[in-house]
Amino acid sequence: MPVTSPIVVLDSGLGGLTVVRALRKVLPAEDILYFGDTARVPYGNKSGDTVTRFVGEIISYLQDYDPKHVVIACNTATALALPSIRKQFPRLTITGVVDPGAQAAVAGVGSCTAPRIGLIATEATVRSRAYEHAILHLRADAVFSATATPLLVPIIEEGRSLDDPLVRLAVQQYLAPLCKHGLDVLVLGCTHYPILKDLISHVVPPGVAVIDSAEQCAEDVNHRLTAAALRRTDQGEGVLRCFVTDDTPKFASLAERFLGLHLDIAPEWVSPESLYTPRRPEPLRAAV
Amino acid sequence: MPVTSPIVVLDSGLGGLTVVRALRKVLPAEDILYFGDTARVPYGNKSGDTVTRFVGEIISYLQDYDPKHVVIACNTATALALPSIRKQFPRLTITGVVDPGAQAAVAGVGSCTAPRIGLIATEATVRSRAYEHAILHLRADAVFSATATPLLVPIIEEGRSLDDPLVRLAVQQYLAPLCKHGLDVLVLGCTHYPILKDLISHVVPPGVAVIDSAEQCAEDVNHRLTAAALRRTDQGEGVLRCFVTDDTPKFASLAERFLGLHLDIAPEWVSPESLYTPRRPEPLRAAV
């Protein structure tokens, strides 16, 4: 596998661009192929079978680009699909956001005994218990609690500001049982939620660490590429190409919000049907 | 076309079961095939091209059942796709929920001059201007205004009660500009919204008529079947079969909420892929 191969980052929609943002900070020279399944978004209220099928289709479609690393930048998809997706693509290196998030949570509690770790995430992520298992595997004495927060993604995608009373009320309602239960660390278990991080940090009691798994996920990729001698060391800036299954009117504004920078190229549209009939891709750099 | 042919009702998810509920009241002997595209729900934040493609796939899949009537029981799908879907399937009778809703709205204002008609709906439905065109076609002097209310579907699907302060706040925020603008009639332009009808009726000023297009849509189907001599007159109760593209854990509770009765049969799963390779269907009655 050449060191110039791209990193694939995939998500149900555009929230995974928060992971791209973090990757570009630590690995600026890497080429990144981002895939947002905007025709079938969200994944958070769907079954494990369906989400696994969707993720498998996307990776099949992109594997001809010979990626050196695939990041499932969606907590729901990681929680529901990662183990079976790894079996389905044994020759690819595939990582997700749950293990890095769990590692960051455990690092955040330091050495206190019986640390209280809370999670907010989609219904499907909470139901999967993937974070609970990952955290208890690292810290068997942790006291874990989780709340499904299904309104936060649509609230963020609607573009409401952090001082909107409805946004504040939703965050307060969702966090109340976790705060009552006691909290040392709160994990934001969805790549959309960093947009609300400032508000969430104000609503939790002082001293609670709020963990955003995107940064930890990027560090994890950096570490793995370095260990495998696959990290690019050239000075140029990597290419970012975006694929979407629906070119929705809100793509530009949402992409800018999650990525934190203006995207000066339009996304490339991939019909959901064509995911079943992969084509030979064009060269990554030549097409830009 | 035999009088015993079924009626097809399709929706992005399960909200269209409110239309099935209304149909069963006025046409109890009819067989109904309900299709909920739960793997790709929602449609309200997607593009017209994508929604038209999805609706076309579903009708292609079900047309071998030789339906005597197809109802697009989703406001977004009706608003974005109905005209091109009718061209794509010229031999089928296909109706939606927008025209019946517009007719009910205009009937609701009576003979007052310059009636003020408001709409709440998904972003895509509002953007399409389908209701505006349908209403102004019937009443050129109507003063139309619309607000996209993207949080209402996830709020309803989360199962929150009507006295939840967040539900009340969302409804108040969304309706404030319409109420300020002045309102004689408010159209609920999404098949989910009848669940919130009691709350909405309390938030709008007294005397404002709140129009639910599901009932009017069922009356419209009844009228058309009668006119075409296709209405079943036998006494038995019609069969209801449900197809879904994702058998989500919440199917039973949501279906019961929208349908208003317990579904004693599980839905039949149709994989999104199989929508591209229609099979020969089994006989409708024998399979039940």
Interface residues (C-beta under 8 A of the other chain):
Chain A: T38 A39 R40 V41 N45 K46 S47 D49 T50 R53 R127 P150 L151 P154 I155 E157 E158 P165 L166 L169 A170 Q173 T245 D246 D247 T248 P249 K250 S271 P272 E273 Y276
Chain B: T38 A39 R40 V41 N45 K46 S47 D49 T50 R53 R127 P150 L151 P154 I155 E157 E158 P165 L166 L169 A170 Q173 T245 D246 D247 T248 P249 K250 S271 P272 E273 Y276
